[in-house]
Amino acid sequence: MTTAETTTAPPAERAHTVVKKRRTRRKHSPYPSWFYLPAAVIYGALFIVPTFASFYFSLTRWTIFDSKFIGLDNFTEFFQEPALIQGFVNTFIYAMVTSALKVVLGLLLGLLLTSQIRARGYLRSVVFFPVLVSTVGVGITFTALMDPSGLLNKALSAVGVHGPGWLTDPSFALISVALVDVWKGVGLATVIYIAGIVSIPQDYLEAAKIDGAGPLALFRNVILPLSWPATSTVVILSLIGGLRSFDLIWAMTRGGPGFSSDVVASVIYKQYQAGFYGLSTAGNVILFLVVTAIIVPLARFLSRKEVER
């Protein structure tokens, strides 16, 4: 079909022709097939093979030198672990709190750091700096600061407030670690939001201002909808990080006091420390399946919302 025929064709036929041309272009890649081979080999060696090996070893009782196939016994035993239910509850609480705060604070900081304020570049560096710091280093530092006799409680005492045992009180331990996680990770969310806000065409903002939109209307009707891709990215990354959380929790509380800040990953690690390698592998498989079952549908839902907007 020529260009003239395409122009005069009915709208449905023109759309069909455009889609067909796009599919044809996708099929005929400018790169030869072997060009993808190195990446495929690396991906297979570092992800595909270990993943399938984990599924196999989760069905065995294994050591470094030997393994014995025992079927689903590891999974049955893992679900009978007393700390597991508490670990799942804590994992979901931790993931929801950290994700929600990173989205809200990241958006607010992104708006602030894309406005016309002084020292904007310096402030962006300050906000992003905690992302670069070692997680274990952050955990050790805040463990000292949140000690009952630490600097944080001393500062509160100076203004007449009796500080709680941030990491020693079961009611505060998990939330305290979650807040430290937000402090460390909100910089990445802010950078993503800055990129999303800066990419909004100025024409939309100027047109809204000409129509009389104030700051709140501008945010609600222009910035928030057009920065939805950034929001989707922050939600997915934060939720994955929260569901897989381990290093900061282990550095600060080791799952304590008691099981109050234990998450699924720390329960798995404790099983590994005790020498139950097959049991801990089964726990890793369960965690992988849970994260996949949550993230894949959520990512599709957010992408559909992005298209609708």
Wavefront OBJ file of the C-alpha trace (Angstrom):
o trace
v 0.000 0.000 0.000
v 1.471 3.370 -1.055
v 1.601 6.510 1.066
v -1.289 8.064 -0.875
v -3.394 4.932 -0.465
v -2.596 4.822 3.241
v -3.712 8.437 3.645
v -7.043 7.867 1.857
v -7.743 4.495 3.518
v -10.335 4.199 6.310
v -9.001 4.903 9.865
v -9.231 1.236 10.958
v -7.266 0.099 7.914
v -4.638 2.812 8.432
v -4.197 1.767 12.064
v -3.839 -1.873 11.034
v -1.183 -0.899 8.471
v 0.799 1.118 11.037
v 0.735 -1.765 13.556
v 1.821 -4.212 10.853
v 4.762 -1.999 9.892
v 5.837 -1.701 13.530
v 5.745 -5.482 13.979
v 7.791 -5.910 10.800
v 10.400 -3.479 12.094
v 10.573 -5.371 15.401
v 11.109 -8.696 13.635
v 13.959 -7.356 11.514
v 16.427 -6.301 14.212
v 19.452 -4.297 12.993
v 21.708 -6.596 15.046
v 22.573 -10.207 14.173
v 21.358 -12.915 16.548
v 24.818 -13.819 17.801
v 25.204 -10.231 19.027
v 22.965 -11.101 22.001
v 24.853 -14.285 22.878
v 27.370 -12.853 25.430
v 24.595 -11.164 27.427
v 22.492 -14.336 27.268
v 25.404 -16.463 28.532
v 26.116 -14.087 31.432
v 22.416 -13.871 32.335
v 22.050 -17.631 32.201
v 25.165 -18.279 34.284
v 24.413 -15.681 36.950
v 20.616 -15.939 37.178
v 18.958 -18.835 35.331
v 21.304 -21.614 36.495
v 21.431 -20.508 40.191
v 17.640 -20.095 40.227
v 16.973 -23.620 38.985
v 19.722 -24.963 41.267
v 17.975 -23.301 44.226
v 14.679 -24.946 43.297
v 16.418 -28.329 43.164
v 18.376 -27.951 46.417
v 15.224 -26.764 48.216
v 13.955 -30.327 47.691
v 17.034 -31.916 49.265
v 18.859 -32.163 52.564
v 22.297 -31.050 51.455
v 25.758 -30.174 52.651
v 28.744 -28.956 50.655
v 29.713 -32.514 49.709
v 26.430 -34.423 49.679
v 22.687 -34.060 49.029
v 19.674 -36.289 49.595
v 16.332 -35.785 47.853
v 13.511 -35.418 50.402
v 10.716 -33.842 48.332
v 8.640 -31.110 49.966
v 9.753 -31.874 53.526
v 11.821 -28.658 53.722
v 8.803 -26.546 52.782
v 6.572 -28.339 55.287
v 9.130 -27.884 58.044
v 9.739 -24.251 57.108
v 6.044 -23.376 57.372
v 6.016 -24.996 60.823
v 8.766 -22.618 61.977
v 7.278 -20.536 64.844
v 9.012 -17.339 63.758
v 7.882 -17.583 60.125
v 4.377 -16.119 60.515
v 5.769 -13.230 62.557
v 8.494 -12.826 59.932
v 5.937 -12.567 57.114
v 3.849 -10.018 59.038
v 6.945 -7.954 59.839
v 8.122 -8.161 56.231
v 4.853 -6.768 54.869
v 4.706 -4.026 57.513
v 8.306 -3.060 56.817
v 7.790 -3.056 53.042
v 4.598 -0.982 53.208
v 6.014 1.610 55.628
v 9.293 2.087 53.760
v 7.640 2.155 50.317
v 4.934 4.643 51.317
v 7.364 7.022 53.014
v 9.860 6.867 50.144
v 7.121 7.706 47.634
v 5.735 10.624 49.663
v 9.051 12.078 50.815
v 10.718 11.432 47.447
v 7.947 13.333 45.657
v 8.046 16.259 48.099
v 11.834 16.498 47.947
v 11.705 16.154 44.153
v 9.323 19.120 43.974
v 11.516 21.134 46.327
v 14.757 20.363 44.493
v 13.330 21.219 41.066
v 12.065 24.599 42.265
v 14.067 27.805 42.091
v 15.837 27.608 45.458
v 19.367 28.508 46.398
v 22.077 25.826 46.569
v 19.825 23.424 44.688
v 22.728 21.323 43.370
v 24.305 21.086 46.832
v 21.021 20.022 48.436
v 20.553 17.324 45.795
v 23.973 15.938 46.694
v 23.136 16.007 50.418
v 19.852 14.140 49.878
v 21.506 11.493 47.691
v 24.590 10.998 49.881
v 23.053 8.391 52.273
v 22.397 6.103 49.286
v 26.169 5.839 48.769
v 26.967 4.949 52.376
v 27.444 1.313 53.388
v 24.264 -0.236 54.789
v 26.192 -1.947 57.577
v 27.905 1.346 58.429
v 24.540 3.091 58.601
v 23.177 0.296 60.802
v 26.077 0.484 63.264
v 25.895 4.293 63.421
v 22.161 4.429 64.071
v 22.391 1.570 66.579
v 24.654 3.810 68.648
v 22.450 6.879 68.118
v 19.254 4.982 69.071
v 20.703 3.353 72.170
v 18.627 4.139 75.304
v 21.534 6.274 76.505
v 22.460 7.423 73.006
v 22.539 10.842 71.407
v 18.931 10.734 70.162
v 17.429 10.169 73.616
v 19.793 12.729 75.136
v 18.551 15.300 72.616
v 14.947 14.446 73.491
v 15.724 14.680 77.217
v 17.089 18.185 76.656
v 13.601 19.303 75.565
v 11.810 17.377 78.309
v 10.828 14.270 76.329
v 11.587 10.787 77.625
v 12.864 8.788 74.671
v 11.832 5.138 74.281
v 14.086 2.153 73.721
v 14.116 2.538 69.947
v 15.742 -0.826 69.298
v 15.191 -2.567 72.640
v 11.414 -2.087 72.909
v 9.514 -4.662 70.786
v 6.896 -2.010 69.970
v 9.444 0.338 68.376
v 12.219 -1.893 66.982
v 10.789 -2.679 63.527
v 9.484 0.854 62.864
v 12.793 2.356 64.031
v 14.744 0.277 61.512
v 12.182 1.137 58.814
v 12.711 4.866 59.431
v 16.471 4.431 59.103
v 15.858 2.544 55.845
v 13.776 5.492 54.593
v 16.536 7.948 55.552
v 19.047 5.913 53.614
v 16.916 5.176 50.532
v 14.819 8.306 50.006
v 17.664 9.904 48.039
v 17.247 7.421 45.200
v 13.492 8.017 45.122
v 14.146 11.766 45.028
v 16.517 11.472 42.074
v 13.937 9.406 40.157
v 11.251 12.008 40.882
v 13.581 14.842 39.863
v 14.127 13.115 36.511
v 10.374 12.603 36.104
v 9.465 16.199 36.974
v 12.209 17.742 34.833
v 11.035 15.690 31.827
v 7.539 17.270 31.955
v 7.223 19.639 28.950
v 7.162 23.270 30.051
v 4.295 23.938 27.633
v 1.903 22.027 29.909
v 2.974 23.967 32.978
v 2.756 27.321 31.203
v -0.665 26.493 29.724
v -1.974 25.542 33.177
v -0.645 28.796 34.663
v -2.273 30.809 31.862
v -5.576 29.075 32.662
v -5.223 30.325 36.236
v -4.050 27.126 37.948
v -2.507 27.738 41.352
v 0.344 25.684 42.866
v -2.012 23.020 44.279
v -4.005 22.666 41.034
v -0.758 22.601 39.047
v 0.534 19.770 41.219
v -2.708 17.771 41.180
v -3.594 18.135 37.500
v -0.218 18.362 35.764
v 2.809 17.304 37.814
v 1.301 14.307 39.608
v -0.238 12.634 36.504
v 2.772 13.295 34.254
v 5.252 12.047 36.864
v 3.369 8.747 37.182
v 6.191 6.748 35.490
v 8.534 7.956 38.251
v 5.973 6.991 40.886
v 5.623 3.505 39.379
v 9.399 3.038 39.403
v 9.777 4.190 42.998
v 6.900 1.972 44.185
v 8.294 -1.144 42.486
v 11.912 -0.610 43.583
v 10.950 0.311 47.158
v 8.584 -2.629 47.504
v 11.132 -5.116 46.174
v 13.755 -3.722 48.555
v 11.335 -3.842 51.498
v 10.220 -7.414 50.860
v 13.841 -8.570 50.519
v 15.113 -6.496 53.445
v 17.803 -8.095 55.556
v 21.141 -6.280 55.873
v 20.001 -3.177 57.752
v 17.734 -5.185 60.078
v 20.493 -7.662 60.829
v 23.032 -4.902 61.448
v 20.742 -3.059 63.876
v 18.641 -5.646 65.734
v 19.440 -9.155 64.394
v 15.690 -9.705 64.400
v 15.275 -8.835 68.066
v 14.281 -8.179 70.697
v 12.804 -11.652 70.562
v 11.215 -12.042 67.127
v 9.766 -8.511 67.053
v 11.855 -7.298 64.088
v 12.459 -10.631 62.383
v 11.654 -10.638 58.664
v 11.541 -13.607 56.302
v 15.132 -13.042 55.171
v 16.454 -13.006 58.738
v 14.533 -16.205 59.561
v 16.146 -17.819 56.499
v 19.598 -16.646 57.595
v 19.145 -18.033 61.092
v 18.279 -21.419 59.596
v 21.420 -21.239 57.472
v 23.527 -20.348 60.522
v 22.114 -23.392 62.316
v 23.320 -25.627 59.466
v 19.891 -26.340 57.916
v 21.009 -25.538 54.374
v 18.140 -27.263 52.588
v 15.620 -25.575 54.884
v 17.129 -22.133 54.302
v 17.164 -22.749 50.532
v 13.469 -23.623 50.681
v 12.901 -20.354 52.522
v 14.709 -18.464 49.749
v 12.487 -20.124 47.146
v 9.382 -19.169 49.133
v 10.586 -15.565 49.399
v 11.345 -15.487 45.647
v 7.855 -16.764 44.822
v 6.164 -14.332 47.222
v 8.049 -11.329 45.817
v 7.300 -12.446 42.248
v 3.609 -13.012 43.021
v 3.322 -9.473 44.399
v 5.574 -7.490 42.069
v 4.599 -8.912 38.652
v 0.836 -8.155 38.916
v 1.568 -4.806 40.575
v 3.991 -3.804 37.806
v 1.393 -4.672 35.152
v -1.307 -2.735 37.012
v 0.909 0.343 37.359
v 1.935 0.193 33.687
v -1.735 0.054 32.648
v -2.476 3.066 34.836
v 0.467 4.825 33.210
v -0.978 4.212 29.726
v -4.429 5.389 30.819
v -2.984 8.626 32.092
l 1 2 3 4 5 6 7 8 9 10 11 12 13 14 15 16 17 18 19 20 21 22 23 24 25 26 27 28 29 30 31 32 33 34 35 36 37 38 39 40 41 42 43 44 45 46 47 48 49 50 51 52 53 54 55 56 57 58 59 60 61 62 63 64 65 66 67 68 69 70 71 72 73 74 75 76 77 78 79 80 81 82 83 84 85 86 87 88 89 90 91 92 93 94 95 96 97 98 99 100 101 102 103 104 105 106 107 108 109 110 111 112 113 114 115 116 117 118 119 120 121 122 123 124 125 126 127 128 129 130 131 132 133 134 135 136 137 138 139 140 141 142 143 144 145 146 147 148 149 150 151 152 153 154 155 156 157 158 159 160 161 162 163 164 165 166 167 168 169 170 171 172 173 174 175 176 177 178 179 180 181 182 183 184 185 186 187 188 189 190 191 192 193 194 195 196 197 198 199 200 201 202 203 204 205 206 207 208 209 210 211 212 213 214 215 216 217 218 219 220 221 222 223 224 225 226 227 228 229 230 231 232 233 234 235 236 237 238 239 240 241 242 243 244 245 246 247 248 249 250 251 252 253 254 255 256 257 258 259 260 261 262 263 264 265 266 267 268 269 270 271 272 273 274 275 276 277 278 279 280 281 282 283 284 285 286 287 288 289 290 291 292 293 294 295 296 297 298 299 300 301 302 303 304 305 306 307 308 309
